[in-house]
Each structure stands twice: as structure tokens, then as C-alpha cells.
Amino acid sequence: MTGGTSGVTTPRLTGTRLCPDDFEALCALHRDPAVMATLGGVRSDAQTRAYLTENLEHWDRHGYGLWMFRERTSGAFVGRGGLRHVTLEGTPEIEVTYALTQASWGRGYASEMAAASLEVGFGQLGLKDLVAFALPDNHASRRVMEKVGLRYERDIAYHDLRHVLYRIRAP
């Protein structure tokens, strides 16, 4: 992987800092019931606008956040991912997050996105540990977490739903 916090490049993907022009791509992702089944449900355009605003402000506050990932060869949008602050059961954490278009499932892109996030988090930002979490039956996401080195820590409640929390500490 190469890049910095504003952009990353993996063997097959380019991640660019989230920007206002990403609204339509996010809307398409957030309208897909299959994609959003494990991410809190389909979001309206107004909810996506609020999500975009919140994550743009995250970049301004912290100097890192979500990237929009596209295939390096075709430029096709594959999803969004990155690092963001989240509060889990009253404890502040930094989450490795990723969501892919349905067309991008099963191709290893989520693992590339998560690995790039870990490299930036540990290598460039000097973070001590990172978390990721998913619904217990989201086996694909759990495989991604385990593949990049996160380990199951415990069950948690997030937005009144049971989730599994995974963690990785800096090498």
C-alpha cells in the first residue's frame, strides 16, 4: 500500500478522501437493501447527506476518516472504508470500517481496504489499537476482520443490537 491519510493505493484499489462530490455514490450504496442489511438498513438521501456531512467534519477534526475506493484499472466505485471515531458502550474507540457495493462482494476488496486502514492507523497515525465490529451473523465481515489480524474480544450492544467486537493492537 502507498499513500497518506488523504489517499491510499492498494494493489487493486485507489482510496480518495471523502468529499462532497461523493454524495451520489454514497446514495447508491445506502439505497441497496442487500448492502445495508448489516449496516442499519437502507438510508434515505437526507440520511446519507447527514452521514456525508458528519464524516466530512470527522476529517476536519481528526485529519483522517473515510476514503472512497475505486478499482485502479476501471475506476469503478467499489465502496467506502477507513478509520473513524466511535463510542462503544461509553468508551471512545477508533473503528476500521468498510462497506462494498454488491458487485464488489467476494473479490477480496474489503480485506484490501481494511489492511490499508490498519497501515495508515498504525504506521502513519501511530494509533495503539483499532477495533471493528459487526452483527454476529455477518460472517463475511468477520472473515475480513480475522484475515487482517483483528481478533474477537467480546459481544457488545451498538444501536440496541448485539454486535461482535474485534480488536487489534499496534505491532
Residue pairs with C-beta under 8 A, 6 or more apart in sequence:
1 8
1 9
1 10
1 115
1 116
1 119
2 8
2 9
3 9
3 15
3 116
3 120
4 120
4 124
5 17
5 63
5 64
5 120
5 124
5 125
6 16
6 17
7 14
7 15
7 16
7 17
7 67
8 14
8 15
8 67
8 116
8 119
8 120
9 15
9 72
10 112
10 113
10 115
10 116
11 112
12 71
12 72
12 73
12 109
12 112
13 69
13 70
13 71
13 72
13 78
13 109
13 112
13 113
13 116
14 69
14 70
14 71
14 72
15 67
15 68
15 69
15 70
15 81
15 82
15 113
15 116
16 67
16 68
16 70
17 59
17 65
17 67
18 52
18 55
18 56
18 59
18 65
18 66
18 67
18 68
18 80
18 82
19 56
19 68
20 52
20 56
22 52
22 68
22 80
23 48
23 49
23 52
25 68
25 77
26 48
26 51
26 52
26 80
27 45
27 48
28 77
28 101
29 35
29 36
29 79
29 80
29 99
29 101
30 36
30 42
30 43
30 47
30 48
30 51
31 42
31 43
32 42
32 101
32 102
33 42
34 102
35 99
35 100
35 101
35 102
36 42
36 43
38 134
38 135
38 138
38 141
39 99
40 159
43 51
55 65
55 66
55 84
56 65
58 65
58 66
58 84
58 85
59 65
59 66
62 85
64 82
64 83
64 120
64 125
65 82
65 83
65 84
66 80
66 81
66 82
66 84
66 97
67 80
67 81
67 82
67 113
67 116
68 77
68 80
69 77
69 78
69 79
69 80
69 81
69 109
69 113
70 76
70 77
70 78
71 78
76 103
77 101
78 100
78 101
78 103
78 104
78 109
79 98
79 99
79 100
79 101
79 104
79 109
79 110
79 113
80 97
80 98
80 99
81 96
81 97
81 98
81 99
81 110
81 113
81 114
81 116
81 117
82 96
82 97
82 98
82 113
82 117
83 94
83 95
83 96
83 97
83 117
83 120
83 121
83 125
83 127
83 130
84 94
84 95
84 97
85 92
85 93
85 94
85 95
86 92
86 93
86 94
86 95
86 131
87 93
88 131
88 133
88 156
88 158
88 165
89 156
89 157
93 130
93 131
94 121
94 127
94 129
94 130
94 131
95 130
95 131
95 132
95 133
96 114
96 117
96 118
96 121
96 130
96 131
96 132
96 145
96 148
96 150
97 117
97 132
98 110
98 113
98 114
98 117
98 144
100 109
100 110
100 113
105 140
110 140
110 141
110 144
111 144
111 147
111 148
114 132
114 144
114 145
114 147
114 148
115 148
117 130
118 130
118 148
118 149
118 168
121 127
121 130
122 130
122 170
122 171
126 170
127 170
128 169
128 170
129 167
129 168
129 169
129 170
130 150
130 167
130 168
131 150
131 153
131 165
131 166
131 167
131 168
132 141
132 145
132 150
132 165
132 166
133 156
133 158
133 163
133 164
133 165
133 166
134 141
134 142
134 145
134 163
134 164
134 166
135 161
135 162
135 163
135 164
136 155
136 162
136 163
136 164
142 164
142 166
145 166
146 166
148 168
149 168
150 166
150 167
150 168
151 166
151 167
151 168
152 164
152 165
152 166
153 165
153 166
153 167
154 164
154 165
155 162
155 163
155 164
155 165
156 162
156 163
156 164
156 165
157 163
